[in-house]
């Protein structure tokens, strides 16, 4: 498995849609701004220079940019993304944990 370094976070892009329940109804809406420009991504691991907040969010779904500078594809729908891209003002405060 790939281990991110410095301030990079390893994520797996999941869906570019609202988060839905098993019956198809919407559980969590994406904002109008983020609907076409972001994906939900699962945090898989965090680099050694990432904040404790991000390190504690392994397994959470967060909104991740579709693609911007500071993102690198590493295969199997996985990307390493700079932590600051997950903490952008317009995306902040949106994270969910699936059980």
C-alpha positions as CSV (number, residue, x, y, z in Angstrom):
1,X,0.0,0.0,0.0
2,X,1.1,3.5,-0.7
3,X,2.2,5.6,2.3
4,X,1.7,9.3,2.0
5,X,4.5,11.6,3.2
6,X,4.7,15.2,4.5
7,X,1.4,17.0,4.2
8,X,-0.2,14.6,1.7
9,X,-3.3,12.6,2.4
10,X,-4.1,9.3,0.6
11,X,-7.7,9.2,-0.5
12,X,-10.0,7.0,-2.5
13,X,-12.4,8.9,-4.7
14,X,-15.9,7.4,-4.2
15,X,-18.8,9.2,-5.7
16,X,-19.7,12.5,-7.4
17,X,-23.2,12.6,-6.0
18,X,-25.1,13.3,-2.8
19,X,-24.5,10.7,-0.1
20,X,-27.5,8.4,-0.3
21,X,-29.2,5.9,1.9
22,X,-29.6,2.3,0.8
23,X,-33.2,3.1,-0.4
24,X,-31.7,5.8,-2.7
25,X,-33.0,8.8,-0.7
26,X,-30.5,11.6,0.0
27,X,-28.7,11.4,3.4
28,X,-26.4,14.4,2.9
29,X,-26.6,16.9,0.1
30,X,-23.6,18.3,-1.7
31,X,-23.7,22.1,-2.1
32,X,-24.5,23.7,-5.4
33,X,-20.9,24.9,-5.6
34,X,-19.4,21.5,-4.9
35,X,-21.8,19.3,-7.0
36,X,-19.8,19.6,-10.3
37,X,-16.4,20.3,-8.9
38,X,-15.8,17.8,-6.1
39,X,-16.1,14.1,-5.3
40,X,-16.6,12.3,-2.0
41,X,-13.4,10.7,-1.1
42,X,-12.5,8.3,1.7
43,X,-9.4,9.2,3.8
44,X,-7.1,6.1,3.8
45,X,-4.0,7.5,5.4
46,X,-2.3,10.8,6.3
47,X,1.4,11.9,6.0
48,X,3.6,12.6,9.0
49,X,3.2,16.4,8.7
50,X,-0.6,16.4,8.5
51,X,-2.7,17.8,11.3
52,X,-3.9,15.5,14.1
53,X,-7.5,16.3,12.8
54,X,-6.8,14.7,9.5
55,X,-4.9,11.8,11.0
56,X,-8.0,11.1,13.2
57,X,-10.3,11.1,10.2
58,X,-9.0,7.9,8.5
59,X,-12.1,6.1,7.3
60,X,-14.2,9.3,7.0
61,X,-15.7,10.6,3.7
62,X,-14.8,14.2,2.9
63,X,-15.2,16.4,-0.2
64,X,-12.2,16.4,-2.4
65,X,-11.6,18.6,-5.5
66,X,-12.2,16.8,-8.8
67,X,-8.6,17.7,-9.9
68,X,-6.3,20.6,-9.1
69,X,-2.6,21.1,-8.7
70,X,-1.4,19.3,-5.6
71,X,-3.2,16.1,-6.4
72,X,-1.4,13.0,-7.8
73,X,-3.1,9.8,-9.1
74,X,-1.6,6.6,-7.7
75,X,-3.9,4.0,-9.1
76,X,-7.1,2.1,-8.2
77,X,-9.2,5.3,-7.8
78,X,-6.6,6.5,-5.2
79,X,-4.9,9.9,-5.0
80,X,-2.5,11.6,-2.8
81,X,-3.8,15.1,-2.1
82,X,-2.3,18.0,-0.1
83,X,-4.0,18.4,3.2
84,X,-4.8,22.1,2.5
85,X,-7.0,21.0,-0.5
86,X,-9.3,19.1,1.9
87,X,-9.4,22.1,4.3
88,X,-10.5,24.7,1.7
89,X,-13.0,27.2,3.1
90,X,-15.8,26.2,0.7
91,X,-15.4,22.5,1.6
92,X,-14.7,22.8,5.3
93,X,-17.0,21.2,7.8
94,X,-18.3,18.4,5.7
95,X,-17.1,14.9,6.7
96,X,-19.1,11.8,7.5
97,X,-18.2,8.4,8.9
98,X,-19.7,5.2,7.6
99,X,-20.0,2.2,9.9
